[in-house]
């Protein structure tokens, strides 16, 4: 297999799911023709803020926690952005990684980065060259687990950065907390594994995964069996599944092993069983092979065989809602095939899944599979051109004719109108979720996610990169708001979902604008923030929040156990308090 085809196969970066992703140590450099330019392509919600509502007393709102506490940049950074890992806070003993992102327009193609810790006596990190990272191809220098802070003094440390040959220099202040301050659940956490009928499952102790492991392993085995039956093939290679205790991307990806997110505060609003199923389709699909498998069919096959993308869904009626007579957001198939991951995520996956369903219903599974496994890609040829050739060989039709027939079938769907709001708000939900990730949890954003080699992490005993993520009241409030919007989406309460998404986006507007009180935009936003703050002050972390008038219920966990504890709260004179 040529390198171009190999890179195309591995460029999937878990958009909910992915065909293949490389470990962090072998990030691919995509050729220009395969490097998507990720830009917003879909506006789903009106920009006006939600209707004014009475809000809790301003004294309860002090959301000044949106900055990451681990490190601060100096004004001398010359436009470079530095991300430190693990996220959130750093403790003595951490294996610290750095992402140093170059400013737009600066040519650092042949540049080296070097970092001096506590000059002149501290460790020297690097040099390392700049290169691309993630599906977005972001240019950055990546120092993976480069700074071993074992034995370092707690407190502030100065890191001096130098980019050569440009001669650009600046400093960053990094604060290391004492190792004794680490919460008990993280201090005691380690990798563990269990064997199921189909799989070796790795997880981190003290998490929701360990708590719910029997149910999760049962689900894993049932999904593996279903995939084998639907694809009329057995897994010939061992399946390794790593369960992650944080949201990354949209919840799952596949490389040499499968990784899926599982946590109580899962703001990605997806069915865990469907994520597992989708990733297992990718794994078995990869084993069955084919000279060249176009992305539109790789992802479409996984959506079709899983019965939907994030949740069970009728594919053809929902895809028909994209047509000009309804939402007008249909993406032409040649454009989608050639720019799949740069296209709007939910629309691309919906069209791909419904296209596979249409082809299977029209030609039969065996004929579709023969076509799919017999697509070839000439050097320099677009994916759409390769598809066109294979369609003529197998079905005596062009890609254009297939699209004409597909569109005719969509236009004849009888139940389209009832799915228009569902499709519109599904797109709106996930665009809002990604906006939150970009602003407050950039390591989780799919295009440049902090994806690492799970096997190496297990070998080195590293768990902090997955355990630690932002948990300020602002993050907790927005993530629980997203969970509420996701529940409203699943229950098809579109009026409530529209309002909740408007509230979230208004808060995000305020954060972008640097407002001191972005959650004061509505009583809903300020209540979620206040409840998250109250629980955190009691050493609990909110996992979900439900509010009805002046009463609220919240589920939360603390650092000693992953078990959920329910709290009832009451608002009195604009102040929330826990009911004893």
PLY file of the C-alpha trace (Angstrom):
ply
format ascii 1.0
element vertex 580
property float x
property float y
property float z
element edge 579
property int vertex1
property int vertex2
end_header
0.00 0.00 0.00
1.40 3.43 -0.98
2.13 6.09 1.63
-0.56 8.38 0.25
-3.22 5.73 0.74
-1.89 4.87 4.16
-2.05 8.50 5.27
-5.57 8.81 3.94
-6.64 5.81 5.99
-5.11 7.14 9.20
-6.26 10.74 8.93
-9.49 10.04 10.80
-9.46 11.84 14.06
-12.38 10.61 16.12
-15.15 12.88 15.13
-17.43 10.63 17.16
-15.60 7.85 15.57
-12.69 7.41 13.28
-11.26 4.95 10.90
-7.68 5.20 12.10
-5.65 7.62 14.18
-1.93 7.51 14.71
-0.39 7.63 18.15
1.08 10.93 19.23
4.60 9.73 18.53
3.88 9.23 14.83
1.61 12.12 13.91
1.16 12.10 10.13
2.00 14.97 7.85
-0.84 15.10 5.36
-0.10 16.24 1.84
-1.85 19.51 0.92
-4.58 17.70 -1.02
-5.54 15.74 2.08
-5.23 18.45 4.73
-8.73 19.80 5.39
-9.29 23.44 6.17
-11.67 23.33 9.09
-14.02 26.27 9.12
-17.58 26.72 10.41
-19.98 25.66 7.68
-23.36 25.74 9.37
-25.19 28.37 11.40
-27.95 26.76 13.36
-29.11 29.18 16.02
-30.13 32.82 15.96
-27.55 35.10 17.48
-29.92 36.95 19.79
-29.58 36.14 23.49
-32.29 34.25 25.34
-35.21 36.18 26.75
-34.30 38.16 29.85
-35.08 36.33 33.06
-34.69 37.04 36.70
-31.25 35.90 37.79
-29.79 35.02 41.15
-28.12 37.77 43.08
-24.94 39.05 41.35
-23.04 38.28 44.54
-23.39 34.60 43.72
-21.78 35.03 40.30
-18.01 35.25 40.21
-17.05 33.24 37.11
-13.45 34.38 36.90
-12.21 30.81 36.55
-12.02 30.42 32.80
-8.23 30.65 32.61
-6.27 27.46 33.04
-4.48 27.61 36.40
-1.40 25.56 35.53
0.56 28.18 33.62
0.44 31.75 32.39
1.89 33.32 29.25
3.89 36.52 29.28
3.15 39.36 26.84
6.48 38.50 25.19
5.27 35.22 23.67
5.40 36.74 20.17
2.00 35.28 19.29
2.90 31.69 20.19
0.36 29.75 22.24
1.50 27.17 24.79
-0.67 24.34 26.09
0.59 22.35 29.07
-0.46 18.77 29.76
-1.91 17.28 31.89
-4.70 19.83 31.67
-6.13 21.95 34.46
-3.41 21.93 37.16
0.10 20.52 37.46
1.54 18.61 40.43
5.09 17.75 41.39
5.73 14.32 39.85
3.80 14.97 36.64
5.26 14.02 33.27
4.57 17.36 31.59
4.03 17.75 27.85
3.96 21.03 25.94
2.25 22.07 22.72
3.80 25.25 21.34
1.55 26.54 18.58
2.98 28.95 16.04
1.08 32.14 15.18
-0.65 32.33 11.80
1.62 33.43 8.97
4.92 32.68 10.67
7.10 30.23 8.74
8.49 27.72 11.26
8.76 24.81 8.83
12.46 24.24 9.54
12.57 25.86 12.97
13.63 24.25 16.25
12.16 24.87 19.69
14.14 24.62 22.90
12.86 25.18 26.44
15.04 25.90 29.45
13.47 25.24 32.86
14.63 27.51 35.70
17.73 28.75 33.88
20.59 28.06 34.27
20.39 24.99 36.50
17.13 23.32 35.43
16.55 20.76 32.69
16.76 21.68 29.03
13.85 20.40 26.93
14.30 19.81 23.23
15.28 20.76 20.68
12.24 19.63 18.72
11.08 20.62 15.25
7.73 22.13 14.39
5.30 19.93 12.50
1.61 19.29 11.95
-0.75 17.98 14.62
-4.21 16.50 14.24
-6.64 16.47 11.38
-6.45 20.26 11.18
-2.73 20.06 10.48
-2.04 22.71 13.10
1.63 23.71 13.07
3.23 23.27 16.46
6.22 21.94 18.33
5.23 19.03 20.58
7.31 18.00 23.56
5.69 14.79 24.71
6.24 13.94 28.39
9.41 16.01 28.14
9.55 17.54 31.62
9.71 15.05 34.47
8.79 17.16 37.49
9.67 14.46 40.01
11.83 16.05 42.70
11.04 19.60 41.59
10.09 22.16 44.22
6.42 23.10 44.42
5.62 26.65 43.40
6.42 28.85 40.41
8.92 27.81 37.75
10.07 29.92 34.81
10.34 28.28 31.40
12.36 30.12 28.76
11.40 29.37 25.14
13.68 29.86 22.13
12.73 29.38 18.47
15.72 29.10 16.14
16.87 30.28 13.65
14.29 33.07 14.07
15.74 33.98 17.45
12.31 34.40 19.03
12.34 34.12 22.83
9.80 34.43 25.63
9.02 33.02 29.06
6.12 31.20 30.72
5.43 30.89 34.43
4.33 27.41 35.52
2.97 26.61 38.96
3.54 23.13 40.39
1.31 22.11 43.27
2.66 19.79 45.95
2.09 16.12 45.20
0.34 15.86 48.55
-2.40 18.16 47.23
-3.43 15.66 44.55
-6.98 14.36 45.14
-7.10 10.81 46.52
-8.89 9.35 43.51
-6.13 10.52 41.17
-3.27 9.79 43.56
-4.43 6.16 43.78
-5.43 5.76 40.13
-3.66 3.29 37.87
-4.30 1.27 34.75
-6.20 -2.00 35.12
-7.61 -4.50 32.63
-10.20 -7.21 32.26
-10.82 -9.85 29.60
-14.21 -10.32 27.96
-15.34 -12.86 25.37
-14.16 -10.57 22.57
-11.79 -8.06 23.99
-9.09 -6.94 26.35
-10.46 -3.88 28.11
-8.18 -1.31 29.76
-9.47 1.33 32.15
-8.31 3.60 34.96
-9.22 2.68 38.51
-11.42 4.90 40.66
-13.49 6.04 37.68
-17.08 5.52 36.58
-15.77 2.77 34.31
-14.55 0.70 37.25
-17.85 1.31 39.03
-19.93 0.17 36.03
-17.50 -2.38 34.56
-19.87 -5.41 34.55
-22.47 -3.55 32.47
-19.84 -2.11 30.14
-18.19 -5.45 29.40
-21.57 -7.02 28.69
-22.29 -4.23 26.23
-18.89 -4.65 24.58
-19.41 -8.37 23.97
-22.93 -7.90 22.62
-21.81 -5.16 20.23
-18.90 -7.26 18.95
-21.25 -10.17 18.26
-23.70 -7.91 16.43
-20.95 -6.43 14.25
-19.71 -9.90 13.28
-23.24 -11.00 12.36
-23.98 -7.88 10.31
-20.68 -8.01 8.45
-20.72 -11.80 8.05
-17.13 -11.96 9.28
-15.27 -12.71 12.48
-12.58 -10.66 14.17
-9.31 -12.37 13.28
-7.17 -10.13 15.46
-7.51 -9.45 19.18
-9.59 -6.39 20.01
-8.14 -3.97 22.55
-10.46 -1.34 23.99
-9.33 1.53 26.19
-12.09 3.32 28.08
-11.30 6.99 28.64
-12.63 8.92 31.66
-13.04 12.19 29.73
-14.70 13.43 26.56
-12.27 13.61 23.66
-13.67 14.73 20.32
-17.15 13.27 20.18
-16.44 10.16 22.20
-14.55 7.50 20.28
-11.79 6.64 17.83
-9.96 3.66 16.39
-6.29 3.16 15.58
-4.46 -0.04 16.47
-7.00 -0.27 19.28
-10.41 1.17 20.07
-10.79 4.06 22.50
-14.15 5.24 23.81
-15.11 7.81 26.42
-17.21 6.80 29.43
-18.03 9.21 32.23
-21.02 10.52 34.14
-20.73 14.06 32.77
-20.80 12.93 29.16
-21.76 16.13 27.39
-21.28 14.50 23.96
-24.84 13.13 24.25
-24.18 9.83 22.52
-25.28 6.26 23.08
-22.27 4.44 24.53
-23.32 1.15 22.94
-23.53 2.84 19.53
-20.09 4.40 19.92
-18.63 0.97 20.72
-20.51 -0.60 17.81
-19.37 2.11 15.39
-15.74 1.68 16.40
-15.96 -2.11 16.13
-17.29 -1.74 12.59
-14.18 0.30 11.81
-11.94 -2.35 13.36
-13.50 -5.25 11.43
-13.75 -3.15 8.27
-10.02 -2.55 8.51
-9.34 -6.27 8.89
-11.44 -7.08 5.82
-9.42 -4.51 3.91
-9.58 -3.26 0.37
-7.08 -1.49 -1.85
-8.64 1.91 -1.20
-11.61 2.59 1.04
-12.94 6.15 0.54
-13.74 7.99 3.74
-17.36 8.62 2.79
-17.93 4.85 2.71
-15.72 4.04 5.71
-17.79 6.33 7.92
-21.05 5.70 6.10
-20.71 1.96 6.61
-20.19 2.40 10.36
-23.21 4.71 10.64
-25.41 2.40 8.56
-24.49 -0.81 10.38
-24.87 0.92 13.76
-28.38 2.15 12.97
-27.39 5.79 13.32
-24.57 8.03 14.40
-24.89 9.36 17.95
-28.32 7.88 18.61
-30.63 5.41 16.80
-32.09 7.26 13.82
-33.92 6.71 10.52
-31.21 7.69 8.09
-33.05 8.37 4.84
-35.82 10.60 6.27
-33.31 12.61 8.27
-31.00 12.99 5.26
-33.98 14.18 3.21
-34.37 17.03 5.72
-31.14 18.47 4.30
-32.66 19.04 0.86
-33.42 22.56 -0.44
-37.15 22.13 0.26
-36.35 21.85 3.97
-33.03 22.97 5.54
-31.09 23.49 2.31
-27.87 22.09 3.79
-27.30 19.06 1.56
-23.63 18.65 0.60
-23.02 17.42 -2.99
-21.53 13.93 -2.85
-18.38 14.69 -4.83
-17.59 17.60 -2.50
-18.32 15.46 0.54
-16.20 12.57 -0.74
-13.21 14.83 -1.38
-13.50 16.89 1.82
-15.27 14.61 4.27
-13.65 15.67 7.52
-13.68 19.36 6.58
-17.44 19.19 6.04
-19.96 19.82 8.77
-19.68 16.72 10.92
-23.28 15.67 11.54
-24.36 16.41 7.97
-21.45 14.49 6.48
-22.04 11.40 8.60
-25.81 11.48 7.99
-25.37 11.71 4.23
-22.70 9.01 4.21
-24.79 6.59 6.28
-27.93 7.14 4.24
-25.97 6.75 0.97
-24.70 3.35 2.10
-28.23 2.39 3.17
-29.58 3.44 -0.23
-26.92 1.46 -2.09
-27.46 -1.68 0.02
-31.24 -1.44 -0.43
-30.81 -0.93 -4.18
-28.07 -3.42 -5.03
-27.90 -5.76 -2.05
-25.23 -6.21 0.61
-23.01 -8.56 -1.39
-22.91 -6.26 -4.42
-22.19 -3.22 -2.28
-19.44 -5.02 -0.39
-17.81 -6.20 -3.61
-17.85 -2.65 -4.94
-16.53 -1.17 -1.68
-13.62 -3.62 -1.44
-12.66 -3.06 -5.09
-12.09 0.71 -5.23
-8.64 1.78 -6.41
-6.93 5.16 -6.21
-4.38 6.34 -8.74
-1.66 8.73 -7.71
-3.01 12.25 -7.59
-6.60 11.10 -8.11
-9.42 12.48 -5.97
-11.56 10.16 -3.90
-14.64 11.08 -5.92
-12.87 10.11 -9.15
-11.88 6.74 -7.69
-15.48 6.15 -6.61
-16.72 7.10 -10.07
-14.48 4.51 -11.75
-15.51 1.74 -9.35
-19.21 2.55 -9.78
-18.90 2.23 -13.55
-17.05 -1.07 -13.19
-19.55 -2.61 -10.76
-22.91 -0.94 -11.49
-22.41 0.73 -14.90
-23.31 4.14 -13.43
-21.32 7.28 -12.75
-21.00 8.95 -9.36
-23.20 11.74 -10.73
-25.91 9.25 -11.74
-25.74 7.57 -8.34
-26.32 10.97 -6.73
-29.26 11.71 -9.02
-30.89 8.43 -8.03
-30.05 8.96 -4.36
-31.59 12.45 -4.39
-34.72 11.12 -6.10
-35.08 8.54 -3.35
-34.63 11.22 -0.67
-37.28 13.43 -2.30
-39.72 10.53 -2.14
-39.29 9.98 1.59
-42.76 10.44 3.11
-41.83 11.35 6.70
-39.21 14.03 6.14
-41.03 17.01 7.65
-41.14 15.50 11.13
-37.33 15.24 11.21
-36.41 18.78 10.14
-36.20 20.23 13.65
-34.40 17.13 14.85
-31.67 17.47 12.22
-31.39 21.24 12.64
-31.00 21.05 16.40
-28.71 18.02 16.30
-26.30 20.07 14.21
-26.80 23.04 16.52
-26.09 20.96 19.59
-22.78 19.56 18.38
-21.61 22.85 16.91
-22.26 24.40 20.34
-20.43 21.56 22.04
-17.37 22.06 19.84
-17.48 25.79 20.44
-17.30 25.08 24.17
-14.38 22.73 23.63
-12.43 25.26 21.60
-12.93 27.96 24.23
-12.55 26.11 27.53
-11.22 22.62 26.81
-9.10 22.85 23.64
-7.44 19.48 24.27
-10.79 17.80 23.61
-11.57 19.55 20.32
-11.62 16.89 17.62
-9.45 18.65 15.04
-6.44 19.02 17.35
-7.33 16.68 20.22
-4.70 15.51 22.69
-4.66 11.94 21.38
-1.88 9.78 22.75
-0.54 6.25 22.41
-2.53 4.30 24.99
-0.08 1.41 25.01
2.85 3.67 25.88
0.76 5.41 28.54
0.02 2.06 30.16
3.65 1.03 30.00
4.74 4.26 31.65
1.88 4.28 34.15
0.61 7.67 32.97
-3.04 8.38 33.79
-3.13 12.15 34.39
-3.46 13.09 30.70
-6.85 11.37 30.65
-7.99 11.95 34.23
-7.36 15.68 34.36
-9.46 18.17 32.49
-10.97 21.57 33.31
-13.30 21.37 36.30
-13.87 25.00 37.22
-17.46 26.08 38.02
-17.64 27.60 34.53
-16.73 24.32 32.84
-18.99 22.29 35.12
-21.91 24.63 34.52
-21.51 24.60 30.74
-21.02 20.84 30.54
-24.12 20.17 32.66
-26.05 22.67 30.54
-24.96 20.72 27.48
-26.18 17.51 29.11
-29.56 19.17 29.69
-29.71 20.26 26.05
-28.72 16.74 24.97
-31.49 15.19 27.05
-33.96 17.62 25.49
-32.67 16.67 22.04
-33.13 12.95 22.71
-36.64 13.48 24.10
-37.44 15.76 21.11
-38.34 18.71 23.29
-37.16 21.08 20.60
-38.51 24.28 22.15
-36.62 23.69 25.38
-33.49 22.57 23.54
-33.50 25.71 21.41
-33.68 27.86 24.54
-30.94 25.92 26.33
-28.60 26.16 23.34
-29.23 29.88 23.11
-28.35 30.22 26.79
-25.11 28.27 26.34
-24.07 30.27 23.29
-24.84 33.54 25.07
-22.56 32.47 27.93
-19.86 31.53 25.43
-20.28 34.94 23.78
-19.66 36.56 27.15
-16.57 34.45 27.76
-15.19 35.35 24.33
-15.84 39.03 25.08
-14.06 38.78 28.42
-17.09 39.64 30.53
-16.69 39.16 34.26
-20.20 37.72 34.65
-20.99 35.73 31.47
-23.44 33.50 33.36
-25.68 36.43 34.32
-27.25 36.27 30.87
-30.20 34.30 32.27
-31.48 32.67 35.44
-30.83 29.25 33.90
-27.15 29.94 33.26
-26.55 31.64 36.60
-28.34 28.82 38.46
-26.18 26.14 36.84
-23.08 28.15 37.70
-24.20 28.78 41.27
-25.09 25.13 41.90
-21.79 23.94 40.42
-19.94 26.41 42.66
-21.85 25.42 45.81
-21.18 21.73 45.25
-17.51 22.34 44.51
-17.14 24.32 47.72
-18.40 21.19 49.47
-15.72 19.14 47.63
-18.22 17.66 45.17
-18.16 17.83 41.38
-21.49 18.24 39.61
-22.23 15.56 37.02
-25.72 16.65 36.02
-28.21 19.27 37.16
-31.98 19.49 36.78
-33.90 22.64 37.72
-37.66 23.13 38.07
-38.76 26.58 39.23
-37.04 27.20 42.57
-36.02 23.59 43.18
-33.09 21.66 41.75
-31.61 18.19 41.86
-27.96 17.50 41.16
-25.89 14.36 41.00
-22.27 14.74 42.03
-19.15 12.81 42.96
-16.26 13.53 45.28
-12.59 12.63 45.19
-12.94 9.59 47.43
-15.38 7.58 45.32
-16.92 7.50 41.83
-20.36 6.78 43.30
-23.03 9.32 42.45
-24.61 11.25 45.30
-27.91 13.09 44.83
-28.38 16.59 46.23
-31.62 18.55 46.50
-31.34 22.32 46.41
-33.73 25.18 46.94
-33.59 28.80 45.84
-34.61 31.37 48.43
-34.31 35.11 47.81
-32.10 34.55 44.78
-29.69 32.19 46.53
-29.34 28.45 45.99
-28.66 26.26 49.01
-28.42 22.53 49.63
-31.37 21.06 51.49
-29.98 19.20 54.53
0 1
1 2
2 3
3 4
4 5
5 6
6 7
7 8
8 9
9 10
10 11
11 12
12 13
13 14
14 15
15 16
16 17
17 18
18 19
19 20
20 21
21 22
22 23
23 24
24 25
25 26
26 27
27 28
28 29
29 30
30 31
31 32
32 33
33 34
34 35
35 36
36 37
37 38
38 39
39 40
40 41
41 42
42 43
43 44
44 45
45 46
46 47
47 48
48 49
49 50
50 51
51 52
52 53
53 54
54 55
55 56
56 57
57 58
58 59
59 60
60 61
61 62
62 63
63 64
64 65
65 66
66 67
67 68
68 69
69 70
70 71
71 72
72 73
73 74
74 75
75 76
76 77
77 78
78 79
79 80
80 81
81 82
82 83
83 84
84 85
85 86
86 87
87 88
88 89
89 90
90 91
91 92
92 93
93 94
94 95
95 96
96 97
97 98
98 99
99 100
100 101
101 102
102 103
103 104
104 105
105 106
106 107
107 108
108 109
109 110
110 111
111 112
112 113
113 114
114 115
115 116
116 117
117 118
118 119
119 120
120 121
121 122
122 123
123 124
124 125
125 126
126 127
127 128
128 129
129 130
130 131
131 132
132 133
133 134
134 135
135 136
136 137
137 138
138 139
139 140
140 141
141 142
142 143
143 144
144 145
145 146
146 147
147 148
148 149
149 150
150 151
151 152
152 153
153 154
154 155
155 156
156 157
157 158
158 159
159 160
160 161
161 162
162 163
163 164
164 165
165 166
166 167
167 168
168 169
169 170
170 171
171 172
172 173
173 174
174 175
175 176
176 177
177 178
178 179
179 180
180 181
181 182
182 183
183 184
184 185
185 186
186 187
187 188
188 189
189 190
190 191
191 192
192 193
193 194
194 195
195 196
196 197
197 198
198 199
199 200
200 201
201 202
202 203
203 204
204 205
205 206
206 207
207 208
208 209
209 210
210 211
211 212
212 213
213 214
214 215
215 216
216 217
217 218
218 219
219 220
220 221
221 222
222 223
223 224
224 225
225 226
226 227
227 228
228 229
229 230
230 231
231 232
232 233
233 234
234 235
235 236
236 237
237 238
238 239
239 240
240 241
241 242
242 243
243 244
244 245
245 246
246 247
247 248
248 249
249 250
250 251
251 252
252 253
253 254
254 255
255 256
256 257
257 258
258 259
259 260
260 261
261 262
262 263
263 264
264 265
265 266
266 267
267 268
268 269
269 270
270 271
271 272
272 273
273 274
274 275
275 276
276 277
277 278
278 279
279 280
280 281
281 282
282 283
283 284
284 285
285 286
286 287
287 288
288 289
289 290
290 291
291 292
292 293
293 294
294 295
295 296
296 297
297 298
298 299
299 300
300 301
301 302
302 303
303 304
304 305
305 306
306 307
307 308
308 309
309 310
310 311
311 312
312 313
313 314
314 315
315 316
316 317
317 318
318 319
319 320
320 321
321 322
322 323
323 324
324 325
325 326
326 327
327 328
328 329
329 330
330 331
331 332
332 333
333 334
334 335
335 336
336 337
337 338
338 339
339 340
340 341
341 342
342 343
343 344
344 345
345 346
346 347
347 348
348 349
349 350
350 351
351 352
352 353
353 354
354 355
355 356
356 357
357 358
358 359
359 360
360 361
361 362
362 363
363 364
364 365
365 366
366 367
367 368
368 369
369 370
370 371
371 372
372 373
373 374
374 375
375 376
376 377
377 378
378 379
379 380
380 381
381 382
382 383
383 384
384 385
385 386
386 387
387 388
388 389
389 390
390 391
391 392
392 393
393 394
394 395
395 396
396 397
397 398
398 399
399 400
400 401
401 402
402 403
403 404
404 405
405 406
406 407
407 408
408 409
409 410
410 411
411 412
412 413
413 414
414 415
415 416
416 417
417 418
418 419
419 420
420 421
421 422
422 423
423 424
424 425
425 426
426 427
427 428
428 429
429 430
430 431
431 432
432 433
433 434
434 435
435 436
436 437
437 438
438 439
439 440
440 441
441 442
442 443
443 444
444 445
445 446
446 447
447 448
448 449
449 450
450 451
451 452
452 453
453 454
454 455
455 456
456 457
457 458
458 459
459 460
460 461
461 462
462 463
463 464
464 465
465 466
466 467
467 468
468 469
469 470
470 471
471 472
472 473
473 474
474 475
475 476
476 477
477 478
478 479
479 480
480 481
481 482
482 483
483 484
484 485
485 486
486 487
487 488
488 489
489 490
490 491
491 492
492 493
493 494
494 495
495 496
496 497
497 498
498 499
499 500
500 501
501 502
502 503
503 504
504 505
505 506
506 507
507 508
508 509
509 510
510 511
511 512
512 513
513 514
514 515
515 516
516 517
517 518
518 519
519 520
520 521
521 522
522 523
523 524
524 525
525 526
526 527
527 528
528 529
529 530
530 531
531 532
532 533
533 534
534 535
535 536
536 537
537 538
538 539
539 540
540 541
541 542
542 543
543 544
544 545
545 546
546 547
547 548
548 549
549 550
550 551
551 552
552 553
553 554
554 555
555 556
556 557
557 558
558 559
559 560
560 561
561 562
562 563
563 564
564 565
565 566
566 567
567 568
568 569
569 570
570 571
571 572
572 573
573 574
574 575
575 576
576 577
577 578
578 579
